[in-house]
Amino acid sequence: MTMKIVAVTACPTGIAHTYMAADALVKAAPKFNVQIKVETQGAMGIENLLTPHDIAHADKVLIVSDIDIEQAARFEGTNKVQIPIEDVLLNVEKVFLIHCR
């Protein structure tokens, strides 16, 4: 069965790490039979905005950030996990093994 995950990536400067983490999640997801949609909150603002439908149908929400994300209230009551952005950048496979089962 495919797990559905939504994620938000954000970093203090909103430039490189936000997008590097999003890219790492998207590339690794198929290896773990995960369908993923990633919203980035970077220097360009919110991109690839997660819809209420996306959030409601997700098995898990990954907040990949060391800062407060915008519109965090959307994720109240969900199966949410906060992950340091460095964890995704250093070992995205471990993130999937720990949080996406």
Beta strands, then each sheet from edge to edge (+ up, - down):
strand 1: 3-10
strand 2: 34-42
strand 3: 45-47
strand 4: 60-65
strand 5: 80-83
sheet 1: 3+ 2- 1- 4- 5-
end
